[in-house]
Amino acid sequence: MFRLWGKIWKDNHLLKDTVICDDSEDTRTHKIFRGLESICYEMDLGNPIWLESTVRHFKKHGKARFYQDNFIEQIDFDYLEIQVIEEDDE
């Protein structure tokens, strides 16, 4: 099972969160992209853009933060954070 946790933060307070589960046989990258899409759909957000710094941080820490620079539309929170909380056993 692959699980991705999405959290919206504002002023160091957790406003909203959700966990997306994926037990498909797809690649880790596809699961992350699909999970982020599902998180954004659930939270009624546009999909953020993966900047080079976001990708680097995600590869290093298994989580990434999407700030205003990552979104085309205006956001009313500080950032959206995604974190891998469970990886497939392979």
Biopython code that builds the backbone (N, CA, C, O; Angstrom):
import numpy as np
from Bio.PDB.StructureBuilder import StructureBuilder

atoms = [
    (1, "MET", "N", (0.847, -1.191, 0.000)),
    (1, "MET", "CA", (0.000, 0.000, 0.000)),
    (1, "MET", "C", (0.885, 1.245, 0.000)),
    (1, "MET", "O", (1.864, 1.329, 0.741)),
    (2, "PHE", "N", (0.528, 2.187, -0.827)),
    (2, "PHE", "CA", (1.204, 3.479, -0.889)),
    (2, "PHE", "C", (0.245, 4.524, -0.355)),
    (2, "PHE", "O", (-0.899, 4.606, -0.802)),
    (3, "ARG", "N", (0.708, 5.334, 0.609)),
    (3, "ARG", "CA", (-0.152, 6.376, 1.175)),
    (3, "ARG", "C", (0.561, 7.722, 1.144)),
    (3, "ARG", "O", (1.733, 7.835, 1.504)),
    (4, "LEU", "N", (-0.177, 8.735, 0.705)),
    (4, "LEU", "CA", (0.331, 10.100, 0.598)),
    (4, "LEU", "C", (-0.559, 11.004, 1.450)),
    (4, "LEU", "O", (-1.783, 10.997, 1.314)),
    (5, "TRP", "N", (0.072, 11.777, 2.325)),
    (5, "TRP", "CA", (-0.647, 12.648, 3.247)),
    (5, "TRP", "C", (-0.536, 14.082, 2.750)),
    (5, "TRP", "O", (0.568, 14.586, 2.548)),
    (6, "GLY", "N", (-1.662, 14.733, 2.554)),
    (6, "GLY", "CA", (-1.698, 16.123, 2.125)),
    (6, "GLY", "C", (-2.216, 17.008, 3.243)),
    (6, "GLY", "O", (-3.221, 16.689, 3.879)),
    (7, "LYS", "N", (-1.519, 18.140, 3.490)),
    (7, "LYS", "CA", (-1.886, 19.035, 4.593)),
    (7, "LYS", "C", (-1.820, 20.480, 4.124)),
    (7, "LYS", "O", (-0.896, 20.871, 3.411)),
    (8, "ILE", "N", (-2.810, 21.271, 4.530)),
    (8, "ILE", "CA", (-2.799, 22.704, 4.267)),
    (8, "ILE", "C", (-2.473, 23.418, 5.572)),
    (8, "ILE", "O", (-3.102, 23.176, 6.603)),
    (9, "TRP", "N", (-1.467, 24.315, 5.511)),
    (9, "TRP", "CA", (-0.987, 25.037, 6.683)),
    (9, "TRP", "C", (-1.159, 26.542, 6.506)),
    (9, "TRP", "O", (-0.952, 27.082, 5.419)),
    (10, "LYS", "N", (-1.539, 27.206, 7.591)),
    (10, "LYS", "CA", (-1.585, 28.668, 7.622)),
    (10, "LYS", "C", (-1.223, 29.125, 9.020)),
    (10, "LYS", "O", (-1.809, 28.656, 9.996)),
    (11, "ASP", "N", (-0.269, 30.030, 9.132)),
    (11, "ASP", "CA", (0.199, 30.556, 10.419)),
    (11, "ASP", "C", (0.564, 29.439, 11.393)),
    (11, "ASP", "O", (0.212, 29.492, 12.572)),
    (12, "ASN", "N", (1.274, 28.427, 10.889)),
    (12, "ASN", "CA", (1.708, 27.274, 11.692)),
    (12, "ASN", "C", (0.557, 26.459, 12.283)),
    (12, "ASN", "O", (0.738, 25.767, 13.285)),
    (13, "HIS", "N", (-0.617, 26.537, 11.670)),
    (13, "HIS", "CA", (-1.767, 25.740, 12.089)),
    (13, "HIS", "C", (-2.211, 24.855, 10.927)),
    (13, "HIS", "O", (-2.280, 25.294, 9.779)),
    (14, "LEU", "N", (-2.504, 23.622, 11.249)),
    (14, "LEU", "CA", (-3.027, 22.690, 10.259)),
    (14, "LEU", "C", (-4.497, 23.015, 10.034)),
    (14, "LEU", "O", (-5.307, 22.914, 10.955)),
    (15, "LEU", "N", (-4.843, 23.406, 8.808)),
    (15, "LEU", "CA", (-6.234, 23.762, 8.501)),
    (15, "LEU", "C", (-7.035, 22.568, 8.004)),
    (15, "LEU", "O", (-8.202, 22.392, 8.357)),
    (16, "LYS", "N", (-6.389, 21.754, 7.180)),
    (16, "LYS", "CA", (-7.095, 20.650, 6.530)),
    (16, "LYS", "C", (-6.084, 19.588, 6.153)),
    (16, "LYS", "O", (-4.953, 19.909, 5.789)),
    (17, "ASP", "N", (-6.479, 18.318, 6.237)),
    (17, "ASP", "CA", (-5.585, 17.256, 5.782)),
    (17, "ASP", "C", (-6.388, 16.088, 5.246)),
    (17, "ASP", "O", (-7.576, 15.939, 5.531)),
    (18, "THR", "N", (-5.712, 15.265, 4.463)),
    (18, "THR", "CA", (-6.322, 14.080, 3.891)),
    (18, "THR", "C", (-5.220, 13.083, 3.547)),
    (18, "THR", "O", (-4.073, 13.464, 3.313)),
    (19, "VAL", "N", (-5.579, 11.816, 3.518)),
    (19, "VAL", "CA", (-4.641, 10.758, 3.143)),
    (19, "VAL", "C", (-5.200, 10.042, 1.918)),
    (19, "VAL", "O", (-6.370, 9.662, 1.879)),
    (20, "ILE", "N", (-4.336, 9.869, 0.922)),
    (20, "ILE", "CA", (-4.696, 9.174, -0.307)),
    (20, "ILE", "C", (-3.979, 7.828, -0.321)),
    (20, "ILE", "O", (-2.761, 7.766, -0.154)),
    (21, "CYS", "N", (-4.727, 6.765, -0.517)),
    (21, "CYS", "CA", (-4.166, 5.415, -0.576)),
    (21, "CYS", "C", (-4.175, 4.916, -2.019)),
    (21, "CYS", "O", (-5.124, 5.164, -2.763)),
    (22, "ASP", "N", (-3.126, 4.221, -2.405)),
    (22, "ASP", "CA", (-3.014, 3.699, -3.763)),
    (22, "ASP", "C", (-2.371, 2.317, -3.692)),
    (22, "ASP", "O", (-1.210, 2.187, -3.304)),
    (23, "ASP", "N", (-3.120, 1.295, -4.065)),
    (23, "ASP", "CA", (-2.552, -0.056, -4.049)),
    (23, "ASP", "C", (-2.389, -0.611, -5.465)),
    (23, "ASP", "O", (-2.353, -1.824, -5.666)),
    (24, "SER", "N", (-2.292, 0.293, -6.440)),
    (24, "SER", "CA", (-2.095, -0.130, -7.827)),
    (24, "SER", "C", (-0.659, -0.619, -8.026)),
    (24, "SER", "O", (0.188, -0.464, -7.146)),
    (25, "GLU", "N", (-0.405, -1.196, -9.166)),
    (25, "GLU", "CA", (0.924, -1.698, -9.510)),
    (25, "GLU", "C", (1.735, -0.647, -10.268)),
    (25, "GLU", "O", (2.765, -0.970, -10.859)),
    (26, "ASP", "N", (1.288, 0.583, -10.257)),
    (26, "ASP", "CA", (1.934, 1.668, -10.986)),
    (26, "ASP", "C", (3.274, 2.056, -10.345)),
    (26, "ASP", "O", (3.601, 1.594, -9.252)),
    (27, "THR", "N", (4.040, 2.901, -11.029)),
    (27, "THR", "CA", (5.328, 3.347, -10.496)),
    (27, "THR", "C", (5.110, 4.332, -9.349)),
    (27, "THR", "O", (4.040, 4.925, -9.213)),
    (28, "ARG", "N", (6.144, 4.493, -8.533)),
    (28, "ARG", "CA", (6.076, 5.424, -7.392)),
    (28, "ARG", "C", (5.787, 6.843, -7.880)),
    (28, "ARG", "O", (4.972, 7.549, -7.286)),
    (29, "THR", "N", (6.446, 7.261, -8.950)),
    (29, "THR", "CA", (6.255, 8.603, -9.496)),
    (29, "THR", "C", (4.810, 8.829, -9.909)),
    (29, "THR", "O", (4.228, 9.867, -9.598)),
    (30, "HIS", "N", (4.227, 7.855, -10.613)),
    (30, "HIS", "CA", (2.826, 7.989, -11.028)),
    (30, "HIS", "C", (1.899, 8.046, -9.815)),
    (30, "HIS", "O", (0.927, 8.801, -9.810)),
    (31, "LYS", "N", (2.197, 7.253, -8.796)),
    (31, "LYS", "CA", (1.375, 7.270, -7.581)),
    (31, "LYS", "C", (1.442, 8.624, -6.888)),
    (31, "LYS", "O", (0.433, 9.110, -6.376)),
    (32, "ILE", "N", (2.615, 9.231, -6.870)),
    (32, "ILE", "CA", (2.774, 10.552, -6.248)),
    (32, "ILE", "C", (1.982, 11.600, -7.022)),
    (32, "ILE", "O", (1.237, 12.379, -6.428)),
    (33, "PHE", "N", (2.139, 11.621, -8.345)),
    (33, "PHE", "CA", (1.416, 12.603, -9.157)),
    (33, "PHE", "C", (-0.097, 12.412, -9.055)),
    (33, "PHE", "O", (-0.842, 13.381, -8.910)),
    (34, "ARG", "N", (-0.544, 11.166, -9.131)),
    (34, "ARG", "CA", (-1.978, 10.877, -9.031)),
    (34, "ARG", "C", (-2.495, 11.214, -7.631)),
    (34, "ARG", "O", (-3.600, 11.734, -7.479)),
    (35, "GLY", "N", (-1.687, 10.913, -6.611)),
    (35, "GLY", "CA", (-2.064, 11.236, -5.235)),
    (35, "GLY", "C", (-2.191, 12.737, -5.025)),
    (35, "GLY", "O", (-3.135, 13.199, -4.383)),
    (36, "LEU", "N", (-1.241, 13.503, -5.566)),
    (36, "LEU", "CA", (-1.304, 14.963, -5.454)),
    (36, "LEU", "C", (-2.541, 15.509, -6.163)),
    (36, "LEU", "O", (-3.206, 16.413, -5.656)),
    (37, "GLU", "N", (-2.842, 14.961, -7.327)),
    (37, "GLU", "CA", (-4.065, 15.357, -8.048)),
    (37, "GLU", "C", (-5.309, 15.099, -7.203)),
    (37, "GLU", "O", (-6.198, 15.946, -7.121)),
    (38, "SER", "N", (-5.365, 13.926, -6.575)),
    (38, "SER", "CA", (-6.514, 13.561, -5.742)),
    (38, "SER", "C", (-6.623, 14.475, -4.522)),
    (38, "SER", "O", (-7.721, 14.881, -4.141)),
    (39, "ILE", "N", (-5.484, 14.794, -3.915)),
    (39, "ILE", "CA", (-5.474, 15.700, -2.755)),
    (39, "ILE", "C", (-6.008, 17.065, -3.163)),
    (39, "ILE", "O", (-6.848, 17.639, -2.470)),
    (40, "CYS", "N", (-5.527, 17.583, -4.282)),
    (40, "CYS", "CA", (-5.969, 18.901, -4.754)),
    (40, "CYS", "C", (-7.443, 18.896, -5.119)),
    (40, "CYS", "O", (-8.148, 19.872, -4.860)),
    (41, "TYR", "N", (-7.919, 17.807, -5.719)),
    (41, "TYR", "CA", (-9.340, 17.698, -6.059)),
    (41, "TYR", "C", (-10.189, 17.714, -4.787)),
    (41, "TYR", "O", (-11.196, 18.418, -4.707)),
    (42, "GLU", "N", (-9.763, 16.922, -3.789)),
    (42, "GLU", "CA", (-10.501, 16.842, -2.533)),
    (42, "GLU", "C", (-10.540, 18.181, -1.799)),
    (42, "GLU", "O", (-11.531, 18.512, -1.149)),
    (43, "MET", "N", (-9.459, 18.946, -1.909)),
    (43, "MET", "CA", (-9.355, 20.221, -1.201)),
    (43, "MET", "C", (-9.743, 21.410, -2.079)),
    (43, "MET", "O", (-9.571, 22.563, -1.685)),
    (44, "ASP", "N", (-10.266, 21.121, -3.269)),
    (44, "ASP", "CA", (-10.718, 22.138, -4.216)),
    (44, "ASP", "C", (-9.610, 23.140, -4.558)),
    (44, "ASP", "O", (-9.800, 24.354, -4.483)),
    (45, "LEU", "N", (-8.448, 22.597, -4.934)),
    (45, "LEU", "CA", (-7.296, 23.415, -5.319)),
    (45, "LEU", "C", (-6.895, 23.091, -6.746)),
    (45, "LEU", "O", (-7.152, 21.994, -7.241)),
    (46, "GLY", "N", (-6.266, 24.050, -7.400)),
    (46, "GLY", "CA", (-5.648, 23.775, -8.683)),
    (46, "GLY", "C", (-4.382, 22.973, -8.440)),
    (46, "GLY", "O", (-3.794, 23.060, -7.362)),
    (47, "ASN", "N", (-3.957, 22.201, -9.417)),
    (47, "ASN", "CA", (-2.729, 21.421, -9.252)),
    (47, "ASN", "C", (-1.521, 22.342, -9.241)),
    (47, "ASN", "O", (-1.390, 23.201, -10.114)),
    (48, "PRO", "N", (-0.632, 22.175, -8.261)),
    (48, "PRO", "CA", (0.565, 23.020, -8.205)),
    (48, "PRO", "C", (1.612, 22.577, -9.228)),
    (48, "PRO", "O", (1.564, 21.467, -9.759)),
    (49, "ILE", "N", (2.542, 23.468, -9.480)),
    (49, "ILE", "CA", (3.644, 23.213, -10.397)),
    (49, "ILE", "C", (4.840, 22.728, -9.572)),
    (49, "ILE", "O", (5.156, 23.293, -8.525)),
    (50, "TRP", "N", (5.496, 21.675, -10.059)),
    (50, "TRP", "CA", (6.689, 21.157, -9.382)),
    (50, "TRP", "C", (7.881, 21.995, -9.818)),
    (50, "TRP", "O", (8.356, 21.845, -10.944)),
    (51, "LEU", "N", (8.374, 22.869, -8.955)),
    (51, "LEU", "CA", (9.581, 23.629, -9.238)),
    (51, "LEU", "C", (10.794, 22.758, -8.926)),
    (51, "LEU", "O", (10.678, 21.764, -8.209)),
    (52, "GLU", "N", (11.945, 23.123, -9.457)),
    (52, "GLU", "CA", (13.152, 22.333, -9.252)),
    (52, "GLU", "C", (13.471, 22.173, -7.755)),
    (52, "GLU", "O", (13.871, 21.096, -7.313)),
    (53, "SER", "N", (13.294, 23.235, -6.997)),
    (53, "SER", "CA", (13.569, 23.170, -5.556)),
    (53, "SER", "C", (12.591, 22.233, -4.846)),
    (53, "SER", "O", (12.960, 21.561, -3.883)),
    (54, "THR", "N", (11.352, 22.191, -5.320)),
    (54, "THR", "CA", (10.342, 21.299, -4.740)),
    (54, "THR", "C", (10.725, 19.842, -4.988)),
    (54, "THR", "O", (10.639, 19.010, -4.084)),
    (55, "VAL", "N", (11.144, 19.540, -6.202)),
    (55, "VAL", "CA", (11.549, 18.179, -6.561)),
    (55, "VAL", "C", (12.752, 17.746, -5.728)),
    (55, "VAL", "O", (12.787, 16.632, -5.206)),
    (56, "ARG", "N", (13.735, 18.634, -5.609)),
    (56, "ARG", "CA", (14.939, 18.338, -4.830)),
    (56, "ARG", "C", (14.595, 18.017, -3.374)),
    (56, "ARG", "O", (15.099, 17.044, -2.813)),
    (57, "HIS", "N", (13.747, 18.828, -2.774)),
    (57, "HIS", "CA", (13.347, 18.625, -1.383)),
    (57, "HIS", "C", (12.572, 17.321, -1.231)),
    (57, "HIS", "O", (12.759, 16.601, -0.251)),
    (58, "PHE", "N", (11.711, 17.016, -2.182)),
    (58, "PHE", "CA", (10.918, 15.790, -2.104)),
    (58, "PHE", "C", (11.809, 14.555, -2.199)),
    (58, "PHE", "O", (11.617, 13.589, -1.460)),
    (59, "LYS", "N", (12.779, 14.585, -3.102)),
    (59, "LYS", "CA", (13.690, 13.447, -3.249)),
    (59, "LYS", "C", (14.504, 13.220, -1.980)),
    (59, "LYS", "O", (14.788, 12.079, -1.615)),
    (60, "LYS", "N", (14.872, 14.296, -1.317)),
    (60, "LYS", "CA", (15.723, 14.200, -0.128)),
    (60, "LYS", "C", (14.953, 13.803, 1.127)),
    (60, "LYS", "O", (15.449, 13.018, 1.936)),
    (61, "HIS", "N", (13.741, 14.340, 1.295)),
    (61, "HIS", "CA", (13.008, 14.175, 2.549)),
    (61, "HIS", "C", (11.716, 13.362, 2.461)),
    (61, "HIS", "O", (11.134, 13.031, 3.494)),
    (62, "GLY", "N", (11.261, 13.035, 1.261)),
    (62, "GLY", "CA", (10.012, 12.294, 1.125)),
    (62, "GLY", "C", (8.782, 13.145, 1.364)),
    (62, "GLY", "O", (7.678, 12.625, 1.528)),
    (63, "LYS", "N", (8.976, 14.472, 1.383)),
    (63, "LYS", "CA", (7.845, 15.391, 1.484)),
    (63, "LYS", "C", (8.189, 16.679, 0.749)),
    (63, "LYS", "O", (9.360, 16.993, 0.535)),
    (64, "ALA", "N", (7.167, 17.410, 0.373)),
    (64, "ALA", "CA", (7.367, 18.646, -0.376)),
    (64, "ALA", "C", (6.326, 19.667, 0.038)),
    (64, "ALA", "O", (5.205, 19.323, 0.412)),
    (65, "ARG", "N", (6.719, 20.925, -0.034)),
    (65, "ARG", "CA", (5.806, 22.029, 0.253)),
    (65, "ARG", "C", (5.588, 22.838, -1.005)),
    (65, "ARG", "O", (6.528, 23.178, -1.723)),
    (66, "PHE", "N", (4.321, 23.139, -1.257)),
    (66, "PHE", "CA", (3.937, 23.942, -2.411)),
    (66, "PHE", "C", (3.439, 25.292, -1.913)),
    (66, "PHE", "O", (2.390, 25.381, -1.275)),
    (67, "TYR", "N", (4.205, 26.348, -2.214)),
    (67, "TYR", "CA", (3.877, 27.709, -1.792)),
    (67, "TYR", "C", (3.153, 28.445, -2.910)),
    (67, "TYR", "O", (2.843, 27.856, -3.946)),
    (68, "GLN", "N", (2.883, 29.727, -2.705)),
    (68, "GLN", "CA", (2.181, 30.530, -3.699)),
    (68, "GLN", "C", (2.874, 30.456, -5.062)),
    (68, "GLN", "O", (2.199, 30.442, -6.092)),
    (69, "ASP", "N", (4.198, 30.408, -5.085)),
    (69, "ASP", "CA", (4.944, 30.341, -6.353)),
    (69, "ASP", "C", (4.616, 29.089, -7.161)),
    (69, "ASP", "O", (4.784, 29.076, -8.380)),
    (70, "ASN", "N", (4.151, 28.041, -6.493)),
    (70, "ASN", "CA", (3.836, 26.786, -7.172)),
    (70, "ASN", "C", (2.430, 26.779, -7.776)),
    (70, "ASN", "O", (2.110, 25.906, -8.583)),
    (71, "PHE", "N", (1.597, 27.735, -7.397)),
    (71, "PHE", "CA", (0.210, 27.775, -7.859)),
    (71, "PHE", "C", (0.000, 28.925, -8.835)),
    (71, "PHE", "O", (0.594, 29.993, -8.689)),
    (72, "ILE", "N", (-0.840, 28.699, -9.817)),
    (72, "ILE", "CA", (-1.185, 29.754, -10.767)),
    (72, "ILE", "C", (-2.187, 30.709, -10.139)),
    (72, "ILE", "O", (-2.059, 31.927, -10.265)),
    (73, "GLU", "N", (-3.194, 30.146, -9.455)),
    (73, "GLU", "CA", (-4.210, 30.981, -8.819)),
    (73, "GLU", "C", (-3.753, 31.394, -7.416)),
    (73, "GLU", "O", (-2.833, 30.803, -6.851)),
    (74, "GLN", "N", (-4.399, 32.396, -6.878)),
    (74, "GLN", "CA", (-4.097, 32.889, -5.527)),
    (74, "GLN", "C", (-4.563, 31.858, -4.495)),
    (74, "GLN", "O", (-5.647, 31.290, -4.632)),
    (75, "ILE", "N", (-3.748, 31.614, -3.465)),
    (75, "ILE", "CA", (-4.131, 30.688, -2.399)),
    (75, "ILE", "C", (-4.322, 31.472, -1.099)),
    (75, "ILE", "O", (-3.695, 32.512, -0.892)),
    (76, "ASP", "N", (-5.194, 30.962, -0.226)),
    (76, "ASP", "CA", (-5.473, 31.661, 1.042)),
    (76, "ASP", "C", (-4.876, 30.907, 2.239)),
    (76, "ASP", "O", (-5.437, 30.922, 3.334)),
    (77, "PHE", "N", (-3.745, 30.256, 2.015)),
    (77, "PHE", "CA", (-3.021, 29.550, 3.058)),
    (77, "PHE", "C", (-1.529, 29.726, 2.775)),
    (77, "PHE", "O", (-1.154, 30.239, 1.720)),
    (78, "ASP", "N", (-0.684, 29.304, 3.707)),
    (78, "ASP", "CA", (0.765, 29.485, 3.526)),
    (78, "ASP", "C", (1.355, 28.462, 2.562)),
    (78, "ASP", "O", (2.116, 28.822, 1.664)),
    (79, "TYR", "N", (1.006, 27.188, 2.744)),
    (79, "TYR", "CA", (1.516, 26.157, 1.844)),
    (79, "TYR", "C", (0.729, 24.868, 1.967)),
    (79, "TYR", "O", (0.071, 24.606, 2.973)),
    (80, "LEU", "N", (0.818, 24.062, 0.902)),
    (80, "LEU", "CA", (0.298, 22.704, 0.868)),
    (80, "LEU", "C", (1.500, 21.788, 0.993)),
    (80, "LEU", "O", (2.470, 21.918, 0.245)),
    (81, "GLU", "N", (1.438, 20.863, 1.938)),
    (81, "GLU", "CA", (2.539, 19.926, 2.129)),
    (81, "GLU", "C", (2.052, 18.522, 1.819)),
    (81, "GLU", "O", (0.971, 18.115, 2.245)),
    (82, "ILE", "N", (2.875, 17.780, 1.063)),
    (82, "ILE", "CA", (2.568, 16.365, 0.850)),
    (82, "ILE", "C", (3.706, 15.553, 1.435)),
    (82, "ILE", "O", (4.862, 15.976, 1.418)),
    (83, "GLN", "N", (3.364, 14.377, 1.956)),
    (83, "GLN", "CA", (4.367, 13.522, 2.587)),
    (83, "GLN", "C", (4.001, 12.076, 2.347)),
    (83, "GLN", "O", (2.853, 11.675, 2.537)),
    (84, "VAL", "N", (4.988, 11.288, 1.925)),
    (84, "VAL", "CA", (4.786, 9.850, 1.777)),
    (84, "VAL", "C", (4.834, 9.248, 3.173)),
    (84, "VAL", "O", (5.836, 9.376, 3.877)),
    (85, "ILE", "N", (3.742, 8.585, 3.574)),
    (85, "ILE", "CA", (3.709, 8.011, 4.921)),
    (85, "ILE", "C", (3.770, 6.489, 4.901)),
    (85, "ILE", "O", (3.981, 5.860, 5.938)),
    (86, "GLU", "N", (3.586, 5.898, 3.726)),
    (86, "GLU", "CA", (3.734, 4.448, 3.605)),
    (86, "GLU", "C", (4.129, 4.106, 2.190)),
    (86, "GLU", "O", (3.528, 4.582, 1.227)),
    (87, "GLU", "N", (5.148, 3.273, 2.075)),
    (87, "GLU", "CA", (5.639, 2.839, 0.763)),
    (87, "GLU", "C", (5.217, 1.404, 0.525)),
    (87, "GLU", "O", (4.938, 0.661, 1.467)),
    (88, "ASP", "N", (5.172, 1.021, -0.735)),
    (88, "ASP", "CA", (4.887, -0.374, -1.083)),
    (88, "ASP", "C", (6.019, -1.262, -0.597)),
    (88, "ASP", "O", (7.183, -0.861, -0.618)),
    (89, "ASP", "N", (5.681, -2.457, -0.162)),
    (89, "ASP", "CA", (6.681, -3.442, 0.229)),
    (89, "ASP", "C", (7.081, -4.234, -1.003)),
    (89, "ASP", "O", (6.309, -5.048, -1.510)),
    (90, "GLU", "N", (8.271, -3.994, -1.471)),
    (90, "GLU", "CA", (8.732, -4.703, -2.672)),
    (90, "GLU", "C", (10.110, -5.237, -2.476)),
    (90, "GLU", "O", (10.664, -5.863, -3.381)),
]
sb = StructureBuilder()
sb.init_structure("model")
sb.init_model(0)
sb.init_chain("A")
sb.init_seg("    ")
for serial, (resi, resn, name, xyz) in enumerate(atoms, 1):
    if name == "N":
        sb.init_residue(resn, " ", resi, " ")
    sb.init_atom(name, np.array(xyz, "f"), 0.0, 1.0, " ", f" {name:<3s}", serial, name[0])
structure = sb.get_structure()
